[in-house]
């Protein structure tokens, strides 16, 4: 797997998180604060925060599909 710096990893992770929050708000109509809470407290966020999972290399749409499954 390609190695990225800690700063690059953080930037990639934050971009995915912002996309997840926006998609969640759009799909469910919930408020931004609730979307933030759901994303940041999800087990998916824990996995996304671990560079070893490689999730930060995936598209936000792909990652969002896991979040939707978790929130069902």
Backbone as CSV, one residue per row, in Angstrom:
resi,resn,N_x,N_y,N_z,CA_x,CA_y,CA_z,C_x,C_y,C_z
1,UNK,0.844,-1.182,0.000,0.000,0.000,0.000,0.892,1.248,0.000
2,UNK,0.437,2.245,-0.710,1.196,3.486,-0.788,1.268,4.168,0.583
3,UNK,2.432,4.692,0.891,2.601,5.393,2.170,2.291,6.876,1.979
4,UNK,1.559,7.446,2.913,1.289,8.882,2.894,1.740,9.461,4.225
5,UNK,2.013,10.753,4.234,2.412,11.408,5.484,1.199,11.534,6.402
6,UNK,1.462,11.813,7.659,0.376,11.993,8.631,-0.532,13.149,8.201
7,UNK,0.058,14.218,7.683,-0.729,15.378,7.238,-1.617,14.993,6.052
8,UNK,-1.062,14.257,5.095,-1.856,13.808,3.948,-2.989,12.887,4.397
9,UNK,-2.691,11.981,5.321,-3.716,11.079,5.847,-4.845,11.876,6.499
10,UNK,-4.474,12.848,7.349,-5.486,13.676,8.035,-6.348,14.414,7.016
11,UNK,-5.723,14.988,6.001,-6.468,15.737,4.987,-7.426,14.836,4.223
12,UNK,-6.955,13.658,3.855,-7.805,12.716,3.128,-8.973,12.257,3.995
13,UNK,-8.684,11.964,5.248,-9.731,11.526,6.184,-10.762,12.639,6.383
14,UNK,-10.291,13.859,6.597,-11.217,14.975,6.833,-12.103,15.235,5.627
15,UNK,-11.560,15.086,4.421,-12.368,15.280,3.214,-13.479,14.233,3.138
16,UNK,-13.145,12.994,3.442,-14.165,11.929,3.431,-15.217,12.204,4.497
17,UNK,-14.784,12.607,5.686,-15.734,12.885,6.776,-16.702,13.994,6.375
18,UNK,-16.186,15.061,5.765,-17.067,16.163,5.334,-18.063,15.671,4.282
19,UNK,-17.590,14.822,3.364,-18.490,14.246,2.356,-19.548,13.369,3.013
20,UNK,-19.144,12.570,3.998,-20.101,11.704,4.694,-21.181,12.527,5.381
21,UNK,-20.781,13.594,6.047,-21.735,14.455,6.750,-22.709,15.086,5.761
22,UNK,-22.182,15.615,4.651,-23.041,16.235,3.635,-24.019,15.220,3.045
23,UNK,-23.541,14.025,2.724,-24.418,12.988,2.158,-25.488,12.580,3.152
24,UNK,-25.102,12.430,4.409,-26.058,12.024,5.441,-27.154,13.077,5.605
25,UNK,-26.759,14.351,5.622,-27.750,15.425,5.729,-28.685,15.418,4.528
26,UNK,-28.124,15.231,3.343,-28.929,15.241,2.121,-29.874,14.051,2.071
27,UNK,-29.386,12.878,2.422,-30.202,11.658,2.335,-31.287,11.581,3.399
28,UNK,-30.989,12.090,4.599,-31.920,11.886,5.711,-32.627,13.153,6.174
29,UNK,-32.117,14.321,5.762,-32.732,15.575,6.182,-32.409,15.978,7.612
30,UNK,-31.435,15.317,8.228,-31.093,15.668,9.607,-30.225,16.932,9.639
31,UNK,-30.159,17.546,10.805,-29.367,18.763,11.001,-27.875,18.436,10.966
32,UNK,-27.072,19.438,10.655,-25.626,19.246,10.566,-25.059,18.717,11.877
33,UNK,-25.512,19.247,13.001,-24.982,18.801,14.293,-25.260,17.320,14.530
34,UNK,-26.446,16.857,14.136,-26.784,15.445,14.297,-25.955,14.577,13.351
35,UNK,-25.740,15.079,12.124,-24.924,14.343,11.152,-23.488,14.217,11.655
36,UNK,-22.936,15.325,12.202,-21.592,15.281,12.785,-21.535,14.208,13.866
37,UNK,-22.526,14.222,14.745,-22.560,13.273,15.861,-22.603,11.830,15.360
38,UNK,-23.463,11.562,14.390,-23.591,10.195,13.869,-22.287,9.721,13.228
39,UNK,-21.641,10.598,12.461,-20.403,10.205,11.782,-19.280,10.002,12.792
40,UNK,-19.075,10.999,13.668,-17.929,10.941,14.578,-18.060,9.875,15.670
41,UNK,-19.285,9.407,15.948,-19.455,8.364,16.962,-19.621,6.979,16.342
42,UNK,-19.535,6.895,15.018,-19.726,5.599,14.353,-18.478,4.725,14.467
43,UNK,-18.692,3.423,14.380,-17.539,2.516,14.352,-16.786,2.686,13.036
44,UNK,-17.503,3.109,11.982,-16.845,3.384,10.708,-15.789,4.483,10.877
45,UNK,-16.098,5.518,11.657,-15.125,6.596,11.873,-13.870,6.059,12.551
46,UNK,-14.042,5.127,13.473,-12.879,4.520,14.123,-12.010,3.804,13.096
47,UNK,-12.649,3.095,12.175,-11.901,2.389,11.124,-11.237,3.378,10.171
48,UNK,-11.958,4.439,9.840,-11.414,5.464,8.944,-10.218,6.169,9.579
49,UNK,-10.209,6.251,10.896,-9.131,6.915,11.629,-7.873,6.061,11.755
50,UNK,-7.985,4.796,11.364,-6.836,3.893,11.408,-6.259,3.768,10.006
51,UNK,-5.068,4.326,9.771,-4.500,4.281,8.418,-4.326,2.860,7.884
52,UNK,-4.201,1.884,8.773,-3.982,0.503,8.342,-5.174,-0.065,7.569
53,UNK,-6.374,0.484,7.788,-7.552,-0.033,7.084,-7.548,0.357,5.617
54,UNK,-6.861,1.441,5.271,-6.841,1.912,3.894,-8.132,2.564,3.435
55,UNK,-9.096,2.744,4.341,-10.381,3.328,3.948,-10.226,4.734,3.389
56,UNK,-9.236,5.455,3.871,-9.050,6.837,3.410,-8.681,6.904,1.933
57,UNK,-8.272,5.770,1.332,-7.964,5.705,-0.097,-9.221,5.467,-0.936
58,UNK,-10.320,5.092,-0.310,-11.550,4.765,-1.033,-12.352,6.038,-1.327
59,UNK,-13.276,5.925,-2.257,-14.149,7.062,-2.561,-15.104,7.288,-1.389
60,UNK,-15.546,8.527,-1.254,-16.474,8.814,-0.154,-17.792,8.071,-0.354
61,UNK,-18.182,7.836,-1.609,-19.402,7.072,-1.865,-19.301,5.647,-1.358
62,UNK,-18.148,5.037,-1.573,-17.898,3.677,-1.090,-17.937,3.642,0.436
63,UNK,-17.262,4.587,1.065,-17.231,4.643,2.532,-18.624,4.928,3.082
64,UNK,-19.367,5.790,2.382,-20.724,6.131,2.824,-21.629,4.904,2.830
65,UNK,-21.419,3.993,1.893,-22.253,2.792,1.877,-22.086,1.991,3.166
66,UNK,-20.885,1.989,3.710,-20.654,1.307,5.004,-21.342,2.058,6.138
67,UNK,-21.286,3.376,6.094,-21.944,4.173,7.132,-23.442,3.925,7.111
68,UNK,-24.037,3.920,5.913,-25.488,3.676,5.806,-25.846,2.328,6.403
69,UNK,-25.056,1.304,6.100,-25.309,-0.022,6.663,-25.230,0.005,8.178
70,UNK,-24.231,0.706,8.705,-24.062,0.768,10.162,-25.239,1.478,10.828
71,UNK,-25.772,2.504,10.198,-26.819,3.329,10.823,-28.228,2.740,10.663
72,UNK,-28.351,1.628,9.940,-29.682,1.020,9.736,-30.245,0.526,11.046
